[in-house]
Amino acid sequence: MENYYRELVCFLNAKLGNRQVAEDVVHDAYVRVLERSSDTPIEQPRAFLYRTALNLVIDGHRRNALRQVEPLEVLDSEERFAAGTPHASHDQAQRLELLERALAELPAACRESFLLRKLDGLSHLQIAERLSISRALVEKNIVNAMKHCRVRMREWDAH
């Protein structure tokens, strides 16, 4: 399924006119597919991935359209509630600690690719240049890091 990554980014970039957004949507589509709860194998992975990515684009447009008409008071009050309880922030801190542990288990280049993408917002090409590795390897590293972190978080949640 990883072989469709670049193809799907190009397809969405042509549709959206923004490579960064296209990469983010494809990334989210991969996450969706990897987090699928169904054990049924995907008959046509390419079609499934495209459909998932297009659904994310449609959902994003819907959310943006809704966000534009929301009154400011609603957004302000939502922020107040989002601050949450001390218990919620403790849970978040704990999850962050577990995520850091999961990332520490990864090979350096894999971890670095993931962090440069997620924390610094660098494109795959920028990461490839910075780490002197191929773009395909950057993409593979990011997908592998996400898979690893998701598996470890699930394991730790189960305990």
MARVEX-575558 format. One line per field, with one value per residue: x, y, z of N, C-alpha, C, CB in turn; residue number from 0. Coordinates in steps of 0.001 Angstrom, whole numbers, plus 500000, padded with zeros to 6 digits. Glycine has a CB too. Example, Ala and Ser with C-alpha at 12.3 -4.5 7.8 and 13.67 -1.06 7.14 Angstrom:
nu	c(513190:512850) .
nv	c(494310:497750) .
nw	c(507800:507080) .
cau	c(512300:513670) .
cav	c(495500:498940) .
caw	c(507800:507140) .
cu	c(513200:512900) .
cv	c(496700:500030) .
cw	c(507800:507870) .
cbu	c(511308:514084) .
cbv	c(495527:499402) .
cbw	c(509046:505725) .
pos	c(0:1) .
//
This chain:
nu	c(500815:502092:503303:501546:501619:503118:501915:499255:499599:500408:498092:496170:497417:497187:494429:493936:495814:497849:500649:501558:499189:498067:499913:499473:496798:497000:498674:497007:495036:496391:496823:494152:493483:495321:494427:492066:489414:488368:488893:488740:490334:491494:490126:490734:493293:494378:492155:490636:492263:492362:489640:489321:491085:489857:487423:488350:489203:486745:485422:487080:486577:483885:484074:485568:483770:481682:483031:483454:481003:480416:479570:481634:481368:480699:483051:484776:483634:483934:486708:487156:486067:487674:490056:489945:490100:492277:492814:492442:494552:496643:496343:496898:499571:500661:500139:501682:504192:504299:504204:506640:508316:507729:508645:511354:512130:512473:514541:517108:516983:514394:512837:513704:512832:510060:509671:510640:508734:506259:506626:508207:507082:508193:508519:508425:510453:512195:512974:514253:516425:517679:518374:519875:518830:516752:513669:511620:512407:512091:509297:508585:509782:508230:505642:506198:506994:504626:502972:504334:504199:501427:500785:502270:501076:498493:499024:499986:497752:496050:497031) .
nv	c(498809:501145:501958:503534:506020:508372:508682:509220:511601:513307:513250:514435:516878:518031:518343:519979:521990:522456:521272:520660:520443:518349:516284:516096:515235:512747:511466:511413:509785:507358:506849:506514:504187:502376:502326:501036:499128:496794:493352:492310:491774:494329:494516:496010:497824:500242:501658:501855:503448:505824:506518:506923:509100:511051:511292:512440:514916:515994:516011:517841:520179:520519:520925:523315:525027:525032:526100:528704:529918:529807:531501:533836:533692:531045:529714:530834:529916:527208:526961:527512:525257:523355:523557:521860:519409:519044:516341:515475:516792:515534:512937:513471:514243:511854:510225:511522:511019:508231:508160:509372:507404:505306:506427:506583:503982:503575:503327:505785:507398:506928:507886:510557:511426:511289:513154:515545:515898:515946:517706:519869:520369:519993:519297:516165:516131:518132:516920:514652:515844:517083:514875:513430:511206:509075:510269:508414:506729:508440:508716:506059:505750:507543:506445:503942:504768:505885:503621:501989:503557:503669:500942:500415:502262:501243:498737:499534:500885:498778:497559) .
nw	c(500000:500525:498199:496814:497828:496851:494360:495085:496508:494413:492829:494610:495033:492520:492479:494758:494688:496484:497785:500403:501909:500484:501072:503827:503901:502616:504375:506654:505583:505312:508020:508865:507401:508488:511102:510976:512249:511364:510539:508094:505057:502806:499695:497316:497666:496591:495504:497820:499439:497930:498033:500787:501179:499551:500896:503278:502321:501524:504014:505333:503859:504512:507306:507346:506071:507931:510144:509350:509637:512297:515286:517125:519915:520432:519740:521631:524039:523691:523842:526516:527747:526646:527939:530064:532769:535656:535803:533167:531895:533144:532168:529486:529667:530518:528286:526419:527445:527101:524334:523736:524746:522981:520584:521182:520903:518244:515232:514685:512238:511397:513542:513496:510939:511286:513416:512267:510334:511741:513953:513053:510642:508131:504612:502783:500914:501890:504290:503308:502030:504230:505865:504142:502711:500642:499254:499184:501248:503401:503417:503945:506475:508020:507877:509057:511628:512584:512566:514426:516795:517150:517570:519921:521722:521812:522952:525480:526420:526756:529007) .
cau	c(500000:502963:503700:500562:501769:503520:500878:498090:499980:500363:496673:495521:498064:496559:493063:493890:496751:498714:501337:501612:497850:497920:500700:498796:495591:497439:499180:495819:494349:497152:496528:492794:493517:496061:493669:490815:489166:487927:489927:488526:491371:491013:490179:491439:493929:494550:490840:490242:493089:491879:488316:489554:491691:488836:486476:488995:489168:485343:485187:487823:485824:482671:484466:485951:482550:480981:483833:483329:479726:480243:479785:482827:481061:480745:484466:485333:483160:484560:488082:487110:485844:488787:491147:489812:490342:493662:492891:492606:495904:497534:496238:497618:500999:501016:500129:502830:505341:504275:504554:508089:508940:507567:509555:512728:512401:512667:515866:517276:516497:512937:512345:514016:511921:508734:509662:510801:507442:505164:506895:508747:506248:508973:508001:509216:511647:513088:513504:515193:517648:518333:518930:520627:518242:515787:512325:510855:512767:511447:507881:508526:510101:507104:504567:506633:506972:503214:502509:504969:503629:500035:500800:502743:500060:497400:499503:500053:496370:495432:497524) .
cav	c(500000:502316:502364:504483:507289:509494:508800:509858:512998:514032:513343:515429:518165:518560:518737:521004:523055:522715:520000:520419:519961:517025:515333:515913:514424:511374:510982:511102:508645:506175:506623:505956:502808:501566:502227:500331:498097:495573:492368:491927:492372:495294:493878:496882:498825:501535:502313:502130:504574:507018:506852:507454:510430:511971:511543:513382:516232:516446:516335:519069:521295:520704:521528:524711:525780:525204:526954:530092:530505:529719:532778:533877:533287:529581:529330:531235:529030:525892:527012:527446:523862:522545:523613:520565:519237:518629:514913:515341:517205:514479:511861:513910:514198:510435:509734:512123:510274:506932:508408:509595:506084:504564:507037:506251:502601:503563:503689:507242:508040:506773:508841:511907:511722:511500:514398:516677:516071:516264:518851:521011:520601:519951:518414:514944:516494:518845:515926:513824:516636:517305:513624:512784:509903:509236:510695:507184:506250:509362:508323:504766:505999:508206:505446:502952:505402:505989:502259:501552:504317:503257:499601:500518:502967:500284:497731:500154:501181:497499:497152) .
caw	c(500000:500608:496847:496280:498548:495986:493332:495700:496799:493130:492471:495469:494792:491310:492846:495803:494382:497634:498055:501855:502297:499858:501872:505115:503679:502321:505657:507469:504960:505723:509441:508893:506897:509461:512355:510701:513257:510689:510211:506703:504215:501811:498371:496378:498526:495921:495453:499212:499897:497216:498568:502128:501028:499033:501992:504195:501672:501616:505432:505618:503272:505326:508587:507102:505762:509212:511016:508912:510049:513749:515964:517966:521299:520475:519739:522927:525106:523461:524350:527983:528136:526133:528914:530728:534196:535937:535500:531710:531500:533647:531177:528296:529976:530550:526899:525770:527945:526422:522938:523721:524934:521720:519610:521572:520470:516790:514720:514672:511002:511393:514547:513023:509826:511879:514186:511347:509640:512661:514835:512313:509465:506894:503563:502635:500161:502812:505232:502537:501840:505522:506386:503047:502363:499552:499641:499423:502577:504353:503469:504618:507883:508681:508003:510047:512954:512995:512857:515671:517924:517330:518155:521312:522517:522027:523920:526815:526835:527141:530332) .
cu	c(500865:503376:502732:500751:502025:502462:499662:498380:499888:498916:495976:496125:497438:495136:493041:494799:497664:499355:501355:500279:497642:498670:500026:497566:495976:497932:498012:495054:495056:496858:495153:492803:494216:495274:492345:490604:488772:489107:489817:489607:490749:491231:491023:492075:494040:493230:490393:490977:492630:490538:488458:490095:490651:487790:487051:488984:487763:485024:485862:487101:484574:483002:484822:484725:481777:481705:483641:482026:479492:480476:480982:482557:481160:482197:485116:484918:483756:485974:488127:486958:487013:489958:491135:490181:491805:493868:493155:494018:496940:497539:497019:499123:501490:501107:501337:504112:505435:504681:506060:508838:508893:508529:511010:513114:512733:514125:515929:516681:514976:512306:512521:513085:510542:508667:509804:509492:506385:505413:507343:507959:507002:508328:508905:510525:512664:513743:514563:516517:518402:519020:519772:520153:517222:514423:511444:511143:512153:509985:507708:508784:508903:505956:504931:506590:505534:502667:503031:504337:502195:499958:501202:501704:498891:497798:499477:498675:495698:495853:497044) .
cv	c(501263:502820:503386:505883:508464:509762:509561:511325:513826:514270:514440:516815:518829:519066:519965:522191:523414:521397:519652:519843:518561:515971:515048:515021:512964:510712:510553:509903:507346:505827:505976:504482:501897:501355:501502:499210:496762:494654:491903:492581:493316:494685:494700:498036:500208:502304:502723:503365:505880:507473:507494:508878:511441:512294:512548:514796:516822:516844:517644:520290:521592:521409:523000:525567:526048:526197:528422:530729:530430:531078:532699:533402:531769:529125:529675:530266:527639:525871:526901:525997:522978:522534:522357:520575:518902:517151:514697:515727:516196:513308:512207:513820:512751:509867:510279:511379:508906:507081:508623:508282:505274:505108:506679:504838:502512:503824:505215:507914:508002:507814:510277:512330:512093:512850:515629:516955:516611:517504:520083:521308:520612:519011:517187:515240:517205:517876:515072:514566:516793:516040:512871:511357:510146:509645:509481:506644:507137:508942:507013:504928:506584:507219:504410:503512:505486:504619:501801:502241:503878:501898:499673:501196:502023:499244:498313:500502:499915:497077:498039) .
cw	c(500000:499224:496251:496852:497612:494922:493875:496044:495521:492694:493281:495284:493562:491617:493759:495525:495546:498055:499542:502341:501731:500664:503205:504973:503436:503603:506545:506909:505345:507182:509580:508509:507907:510752:512182:511710:512620:510372:508761:505841:503182:500438:497389:497155:497884:495920:496853:499739:499239:497800:499952:502048:500538:500095:502985:503623:501801:503056:505810:505082:504092:506629:508414:506820:507057:510096:510649:509380:511554:514397:516909:519385:521446:520567:521074:524017:524944:524012:525858:528435:527716:527111:529768:532195:534426:535597:534006:531298:532015:532659:529920:528509:529972:529135:526136:526170:527261:524956:522808:523889:523640:520666:519903:521116:518975:516412:514537:513429:510915:512330:514048:511892:510359:512595:513292:510612:510595:513507:514058:511045:508146:505887:503479:501901:501061:503800:504539:502362:503164:506028:505354:502797:501257:500112:499963:500823:503660:504535:504236:506119:508635:508901:509071:511471:513461:513390:514219:516884:518208:518025:519633:522202:522818:523076:525337:527329:527360:528559:531394) .
cbu	c(499070:504204:503786:499150:502902:504881:500453:497670:501428:501127:495973:495626:499599:496519:492353:494260:496004:497912:502765:501944:496726:498437:502117:498392:494772:498561:500029:494889:494304:498665:496586:491868:494239:497395:493416:490812:488071:487175:489832:487099:492192:491747:488753:490469:495297:495061:489790:490538:494584:491733:487418:490530:492889:488155:486125:490436:489587:484362:485698:489223:485438:481997:485655:486937:481659:480843:485322:483423:478593:481200:478525:483385:479643:480053:485217:484886:481620:484577:488760:485945:484543:489251:491032:490648:489434:494012:491588:491575:496220:497088:494769:497221:501283:499987:498811:502929:505247:502872:503782:508497:508237:506099:509384:512890:511194:511764:516168:518743:517103:512533:513089:515469:511816:508395:510780:511936:506964:504916:507956:510196:505537:510418:507925:508410:511272:512311:512363:514593:517308:517315:517810:522127:517572:515664:511685:511193:514291:511541:507306:509549:511301:506619:504305:508049:507614:502355:502968:506480:503667:499311:501771:504069:499554:497019:500949:500921:495550:495815:499000) .
cbv	c(499993:501987:501142:503997:507185:509205:507399:509088:513074:513245:511988:515011:517986:517471:517575:520399:524265:523357:520059:521738:520934:517048:515871:517270:514972:511364:512073:512324:508803:506409:507958:506739:502744:502222:503608:499767:498556:495922:491166:492340:491272:496684:493692:497421:498352:501337:501379:500900:504314:506727:505582:506553:510375:511372:510227:512943:516126:515328:515203:518995:520982:519349:520768:524803:525003:523863:526571:530170:529815:528672:533192:535276:533770:528962:530027:532654:528953:525546:528293:528309:523337:523074:524873:519569:518137:518883:514199:516215:518628:513999:511591:515341:514863:509641:510141:513620:510104:506295:509631:510579:505307:504655:508558:506373:501711:504607:502946:507582:507354:505325:508647:511983:510512:510359:514381:516398:514729:515102:518482:520761:521885:519513:519154:513865:517389:519935:515028:513453:518028:517790:512732:512777:509204:507927:511539:506113:506201:510854:508180:503792:506947:509414:504743:502473:506823:506595:501276:501841:505835:503203:498675:501297:504240:499584:497254:501410:501774:496396:497118) .
cbw	c(501200:501430:495935:496574:499550:495315:492830:496967:497397:492031:492699:496931:494601:490203:493533:497122:493949:498822:497531:502622:501790:498399:502110:505703:502478:501235:506362:507543:503409:505524:510244:507947:505520:509777:512917:509267:514218:509400:511151:506220:503509:501940:497810:495275:498915:494469:494811:500119:499583:495690:498647:502906:500045:497796:502717:504487:500168:501133:506340:505025:501812:505619:509197:505928:504739:509940:510928:507403:509333:514349:516739:518000:521711:519224:518587:523290:525109:521957:523914:528539:527519:524767:529804:530034:534782:537424:535927:530958:532040:535072:530825:527926:531346:531376:526182:526134:529475:526523:522390:524826:526071:521210:519606:523098:520780:516127:513364:514765:509769:511825:515898:512556:508864:512862:515214:510331:509030:513563:515862:511961:509617:507179:502177:501880:498967:503579:505792:501149:501252:506553:506871:503365:503622:498732:498517:498355:502733:503851:502044:503999:507995:507845:506637:509723:512904:511856:511748:515627:517631:515974:517374:521371:521767:520697:523557:526784:525652:526126:530368) .
pos	c(0:1:2:3:4:5:6:7:8:9:10:11:12:13:14:15:16:17:18:19:20:21:22:23:24:25:26:27:28:29:30:31:32:33:34:35:36:37:38:39:40:41:42:43:44:45:46:47:48:49:50:51:52:53:54:55:56:57:58:59:60:61:62:63:64:65:66:67:68:69:70:71:72:73:74:75:76:77:78:79:80:81:82:83:84:85:86:87:88:89:90:91:92:93:94:95:96:97:98:99:100:101:102:103:104:105:106:107:108:109:110:111:112:113:114:115:116:117:118:119:120:121:122:123:124:125:126:127:128:129:130:131:132:133:134:135:136:137:138:139:140:141:142:143:144:145:146:147:148:149:150:151:152:153:154:155:156:157:158) .
//
